[in-house]
Amino acid sequence: MSKATGEMVANGLIQGTKAESKQRKKGFFFEMRRHGALYSMFIPGAIFLLIFAYLPMVGLVIPFKYITYSNSFWSTLFDSEWVGFYNFEFFWDSPDLYRIMRNTIGYNVINIVLGLVIAVSVAIALNEIRNRKSAKTYQTIMFMPYFLSWVIVGYLAYAFLSPNGFINMGILKPFGIEEISFYTDPKYWPFILIFFAHWKGTGYGVIIYLAAIAGQDQSLYEAAAIDGASRGQQIRKIMIPLLKPMMIILTILAVGGIFSSDFGLFYNVPLNQGVLKETTDVINTYVYNALMSSGDISLSAAVGLFQSVLGFFMVVGVNWIAGKIDPESKLF
Amino acid sequence: MGTSISRTTNVIVNVFLIVLVLLCLLPIVLVLSVSFTDETSLLNQGYSFFPGKFSIEPYRFLMETNLSGILNAYKITIFNTVVGTLLTLLMVALYAYPLSRRDLKYNNFFTFFLYFTMLFGGGMVPWYLVCTQVLGLKDSIWAMILPSIFNGFFVFVMRTFYKSTIPIEVLESAKIDGAGEYRIFFQLVLPLSLPAIATIAIFTAVGFWNDYWLPLMLINDPKLSNLQYMIYRIMTNIQAIREYSQDASGIATSLANAPSEGIRMAMAMITMGPIVLIYPFLQKYFVKGLTIGAIKG
């Protein structure tokens, strides 16, 4: 969902900041008397944010404590003993750090690059085929996986990969190749995870780029055609250069999220199998398992904070770069 | 003339696209086929695109022993989706409206108050403690609704929409006619914003329908499982299916020779069936919405 809406925000924020220049030089109470009704519309959202976003920020003390569970939030937080940076040091020295950082960043980099290449090429292909009706049908089908939950995707993967699954019984066995135990062997998972990431996400990216192509100035193509340029030349010299700014900005913004992964993909598709950790464990699943399986609240919170801080600087930095390239695309 | 690709290229590109389309469809077809395959032929020949021996046994088994459990999960999912989506729309539309007004002095504060939460968060652990210890949401139906009823992304989409489509003159003339802000909002602004609201509604509804995350974190009671969480638990452990059956003692004996592989896949079909069937009708709103928000004019 966050990828789905990232660009929308970009758009929303850009247009928002321009208008807030002229302000009245009147006091707080004057403003409230005048616009009280309007301000009251902020109340439900503000309460939500206070409870679900700001109150948890008080919990940022958790990584610095040895948490002993008690019944109330405040005593869990404040009656526990301070341990300084112990939890961070523990994480820093553990072999887990390298593994989850490598997996998180590695998968994100591969998926960003591959996602861009696939989305742009499929969008161009859909735009170019002659029969508009089949283009529409292809697009509809490719977008469908986007609507299925990760749990369902886990089932679909299982149908192919289980010992009884299609790959083992339908392909390998007839050729006399030995059965592969996918759910116990980590080495296959980079391919599987990357495949399903794009299986589910491609349709979305295609729509974005397809719309961008549809919005391009057609007179450029007409002029090029009159000058004798082939359609292939038009694609290479007009269409792709025109798409470039969008490709750059969307990629840069995606890089902002490089420290967080799609939990659903990495948790549901490998069925959270511990033996697959080497290639399937990312920061998000690590934080989840530390909290829910091993019950190590402080460690989980420490890694979570580590991720939040890295993510914060990444987004701010990336936004700064995007602003340098194209001021319009700046988030704030 | 160079206005379209050549006939041969057209064929090649079509083949390429058809391969991709098949890749998208085949996993679903495989699950569908397995769910209609006889259990013994599943065990002998494995999963295949063509049922070795056709059987409706998995569905019959589920109808007999798990109908009430499935209906209950549907009921929970539908309740969460409807209530969650309505609340989200109300919260988002309300917060975004004053943000879109140029004459509010403290708009910057409220923009930042929201925007900061999109940049930085306390993380999962404190969030979990707030949900369980402060709000007592563990094993409550509201656990699957309340934590998701607000969304910063949608607020900014909504604000942009208000700003770009609602003429300021309309608001001013309504004010001159003596309408209050709430009346203007509900009777003028909202009806004019239906396209944006429809888009956000579909996104939100799909999010609630597909949600397994909140029950995973906060629900243990099988009676409160939504569809996704039910099939998540059955995937992890087929025995969990007992917790969704009418009579826990009877099934304990019959599960031993039940078509368990087929049951799993039938469960998946029962869950995704409705989405796959209504998707073609919703698709165009989705596409429209994506392009409203994402593409700059």
Interface residues (C-beta under 8 A of the other chain):
Chain A: M1 S2 A4 T5 G6 E7 M8 V9 N11 G12 L13 Q15 G16 A19 E20 K22 Q23 R24 K26 E31 H35 A37 L38 Y39 M41 F42 P44 G45 A46 F48 L49 I51 F52 A53 Y54 L55 P56 M57 V58 G59 L60 I62 N71 S72 F73 T76 L77 V122 A125 L126 E128 I129 R130 N131 S134 T137 Y138 T140 I141 M142 F143 M144 P145 F147 L148 S149 W150 V151 I152 G154 Y155 L156 A157 Y158 A159 F160 S162 N164 G165 F166 N168 M169 G170 K173 W199 T202 G203 Y204 I207 I208 A211 A212 G215 Y221 A224 A225 G228 A229 S230 R231 G232 Q233 Q234 F263 G264 N268 L271 N272 V287 Y288 L291 M292 I297 S300 A301 G304 L305 Q307 S308 G311 F312 V315 V316 E328 F332
Chain B: M1 G2 T3 S4 I5 S6 T9 N10 V13 N14 F16 L17 I18 L20 V21 L23 C24 L25 P27 I28 L30 V31 V34 L42 L43 Q45 G46 Y47 S48 F49 L90 M91 V92 L94 Y95 Y97 P98 L99 R101 R102 D103 L104 K105 Y106 N107 N108 F110 T111 F113 L114 Y115 T117 M118 L119 F120 G121 G122 G123 M124 V125 P126 W127 Y128 L129 V130 Q133 V134 L135 L146 P147 I149 F150 N151 G152 F153 F154 V155 F156 V157 M158 R159 T160 K163 S164 G180 E181 Y182 F185 F203 V206 G207 W209 N210 D211 Y212 W213 M217 Q228 Y229 I231 Y232 M235 T236 E261 R264 M265 A268 T271 M272 I275 V276 Y279 P280 Q283 F286 V287 L290 T291 G293 A294 I295 K296 G297
